[in-house]
Amino acid sequence: MAGMESITAGILAEARSSADGIIKAAEEKAAAIVAEANSQIAKEAEECAAKAEAESRAAAARTESKASLAKRGILLAARQDVIADVIAKAKESLLSCSGEEYFAMLLRLLKTRVRAEEGEMLLSAKDLERVPAGFAEEIGKTAAAKGGSLVLSDEAADIDDGFILRYGGIEENASIEAIFREKQEALSDIARSQLSLGA
């Protein structure tokens, strides 16, 4: 019996040793798997953090760009409003000058528009009523200086201010409104440069 117990004890000891080895190998393998998983998790977490940071920077850059574009749009609109206001005030100032100054301005304007042809000048009904003495002679002299002739018409033009020059069947609109429209770009450039100097 003692031999049998000894054999059984040996088998049990060998089985325990083998089981301990298998358990130890399994534990080591499990630890290696856990370590690899932890390493992979850390790597993925790092990649996710880097990706999130890059996306956050890109989103911030997009937001900043949109804000900058919106700011430029607001500033441009405000600047255009100021330019339009400056031009409107210039026109208002021109139209509010006294009768003498107004007709002197018309004569200066005529010098830039008159042709070496025979024609007539038409004024608005309002201006025809307040034409100063000698104005008709002055427009005649101005036209003669250019080699043409010009008379003041009794017919009222359908304008508020300025004048119409009629040469034959061709009319040239020199009303203040038409001149401001014609010179809109140049006037805007002047207003812009004045705003830049004041900025």
C-alpha positions as CSV (number, residue, x, y, z in Angstrom):
1,M,0.0,0.0,0.0
2,A,2.8,2.3,0.8
3,G,4.0,1.9,-2.8
4,M,0.6,2.8,-4.1
5,E,0.4,5.9,-1.9
6,S,3.8,6.9,-3.0
7,I,2.9,6.5,-6.7
8,T,-0.4,8.4,-6.1
9,A,1.5,11.1,-4.2
10,G,4.0,11.3,-7.1
11,I,1.3,11.6,-9.7
12,L,-0.5,14.2,-7.6
13,A,2.7,16.1,-7.1
14,E,3.5,15.9,-10.8
15,A,-0.1,17.0,-11.7
16,R,0.1,19.9,-9.2
17,S,3.4,20.9,-10.7
18,S,2.1,20.7,-14.2
19,A,-1.1,22.6,-13.2
20,D,1.0,25.2,-11.5
21,G,3.1,25.6,-14.7
22,I,0.0,25.8,-16.9
23,I,-1.6,28.3,-14.5
24,K,1.6,30.3,-14.4
25,A,1.9,30.3,-18.2
26,A,-1.8,31.3,-18.5
27,E,-1.3,34.1,-16.0
28,E,1.8,35.3,-17.9
29,K,-0.1,35.1,-21.2
30,A,-3.0,36.9,-19.6
31,A,-0.7,39.6,-18.2
32,A,1.0,40.0,-21.6
33,I,-2.5,40.3,-23.3
34,V,-3.5,42.9,-20.6
35,A,-0.2,44.8,-21.0
36,E,-0.6,44.8,-24.8
37,A,-4.3,45.9,-24.5
38,N,-3.3,48.7,-22.1
39,S,-0.6,49.8,-24.5
40,Q,-3.1,49.8,-27.4
41,I,-5.6,51.7,-25.3
42,A,-3.0,54.3,-24.4
43,K,-1.9,54.6,-28.0
44,E,-5.5,55.0,-29.3
45,A,-6.3,57.5,-26.5
46,E,-3.2,59.5,-27.5
47,E,-4.2,59.4,-31.2
48,C,-7.8,60.4,-30.2
49,A,-6.5,63.3,-28.1
50,A,-4.2,64.4,-31.0
51,K,-7.1,64.1,-33.5
52,A,-9.5,66.0,-31.1
53,E,-6.9,68.7,-30.6
54,A,-6.3,69.0,-34.4
55,E,-10.0,69.2,-35.0
56,S,-10.4,71.7,-32.3
57,R,-7.6,73.9,-33.8
58,A,-9.2,73.6,-37.3
59,A,-12.7,74.5,-35.9
60,A,-11.2,77.5,-34.1
61,A,-9.4,78.6,-37.3
62,R,-12.6,78.2,-39.2
63,T,-14.5,80.2,-36.6
64,E,-11.8,82.9,-36.5
65,S,-11.9,83.1,-40.3
66,K,-15.7,83.4,-40.4
67,A,-15.6,86.1,-37.7
68,S,-12.9,88.0,-39.6
69,L,-14.9,87.8,-42.8
70,A,-18.0,89.0,-41.0
71,K,-16.0,91.9,-39.4
72,R,-14.7,92.9,-42.9
73,G,-18.2,92.8,-44.3
74,I,-19.6,95.0,-41.4
75,L,-16.7,97.4,-41.8
76,L,-17.1,97.6,-45.6
77,A,-20.9,98.2,-45.3
78,A,-20.2,100.9,-42.7
79,R,-17.6,102.5,-44.9
80,Q,-20.0,102.4,-47.9
81,D,-22.7,104.1,-45.7
82,V,-20.2,106.8,-44.7
83,I,-19.1,107.3,-48.3
84,A,-22.7,107.6,-49.5
85,D,-23.4,110.1,-46.6
86,V,-20.4,112.2,-47.5
87,I,-21.5,112.3,-51.2
88,A,-25.1,113.2,-50.2
89,K,-23.8,116.0,-48.0
90,A,-21.6,117.3,-50.7
91,K,-24.5,117.3,-53.1
92,E,-26.7,119.0,-50.5
93,S,-24.1,121.6,-49.8
94,L,-23.8,122.3,-53.5
95,L,-27.5,122.7,-53.9
96,S,-27.9,124.9,-50.8
97,C,-25.5,127.6,-51.9
98,S,-26.9,131.1,-52.5
99,G,-28.4,132.0,-55.9
100,E,-25.3,134.0,-56.9
101,E,-22.9,131.1,-56.0
102,Y,-25.2,128.6,-57.6
103,F,-25.3,130.4,-61.0
104,A,-21.5,131.0,-60.8
105,M,-21.1,127.2,-60.3
106,L,-23.3,126.6,-63.3
107,L,-21.0,128.8,-65.4
108,R,-18.0,126.9,-64.2
109,L,-19.7,123.7,-65.1
110,L,-20.7,125.0,-68.5
111,K,-17.0,125.7,-69.4
112,T,-16.4,121.9,-69.1
113,R,-19.4,121.0,-71.2
114,V,-19.9,123.6,-73.8
115,R,-19.1,122.7,-77.5
116,A,-18.0,124.7,-80.5
117,E,-21.5,124.4,-81.9
118,E,-24.7,126.4,-82.0
119,G,-27.0,125.4,-79.1
120,E,-29.2,126.3,-76.2
121,M,-29.2,125.9,-72.4
122,L,-32.3,124.8,-70.6
123,L,-32.7,125.3,-66.9
124,S,-35.3,124.0,-64.5
125,A,-38.5,126.0,-64.0
126,K,-37.3,127.0,-60.5
127,D,-34.0,128.2,-61.9
128,L,-35.6,130.1,-64.8
129,E,-37.5,132.2,-62.3
130,R,-34.4,133.3,-60.5
131,V,-31.9,133.7,-63.3
132,P,-29.6,136.6,-62.4
133,A,-29.2,139.6,-64.7
134,G,-26.4,139.1,-67.2
135,F,-26.4,135.2,-67.0
136,A,-27.6,134.8,-70.6
137,E,-24.8,137.0,-71.8
138,E,-22.2,135.1,-69.7
139,I,-23.3,131.7,-71.3
140,G,-23.0,133.3,-74.7
141,K,-19.5,134.5,-73.9
142,T,-18.5,131.1,-72.6
143,A,-19.7,129.4,-75.7
144,A,-18.0,132.0,-78.0
145,A,-14.7,131.4,-76.2
146,K,-15.0,127.7,-77.4
147,G,-16.0,128.8,-80.9
148,G,-19.7,128.1,-80.5
149,S,-22.9,130.0,-79.6
150,L,-25.3,129.3,-76.8
151,V,-28.6,131.0,-75.9
152,L,-30.7,130.6,-72.8
153,S,-34.0,128.9,-73.6
154,D,-37.3,130.0,-72.2
155,E,-38.4,126.4,-72.2
156,A,-38.0,124.7,-68.7
157,A,-36.1,121.4,-68.5
158,D,-37.6,118.5,-66.6
159,I,-34.8,118.6,-64.0
160,D,-34.4,119.9,-60.5
161,D,-31.1,121.7,-60.8
162,G,-28.2,122.2,-63.2
163,F,-28.9,122.4,-66.9
164,I,-29.5,120.6,-70.2
165,L,-27.4,121.6,-73.2
166,R,-29.2,121.0,-76.5
167,Y,-27.2,120.9,-79.8
168,G,-29.5,120.2,-82.7
169,G,-31.5,117.2,-81.6
170,I,-28.9,116.0,-79.1
171,E,-29.3,116.8,-75.4
172,E,-26.6,116.6,-72.8
173,N,-27.9,116.3,-69.2
174,A,-25.8,118.4,-66.9
175,S,-28.2,118.3,-64.0
176,I,-26.5,118.0,-60.6
177,E,-28.1,114.6,-60.1
178,A,-26.8,113.3,-63.5
179,I,-23.3,114.7,-62.8
180,F,-23.2,113.0,-59.4
181,R,-24.3,109.7,-61.0
182,E,-21.7,110.1,-63.7
183,K,-18.9,110.9,-61.2
184,Q,-20.1,108.4,-58.6
185,E,-16.9,106.3,-58.8
186,A,-14.5,109.3,-58.7
187,L,-16.5,110.8,-55.8
188,S,-16.4,107.5,-53.9
189,D,-12.6,107.3,-54.4
190,I,-12.2,110.9,-53.0
191,A,-14.4,110.1,-50.0
192,R,-12.5,106.8,-49.4
193,S,-9.2,108.6,-49.5
194,Q,-10.5,111.3,-47.1
195,L,-11.7,108.5,-44.8
196,S,-8.3,106.8,-45.0
197,L,-6.5,110.0,-44.1
198,G,-8.8,110.5,-41.1
199,A,-8.4,106.9,-39.9
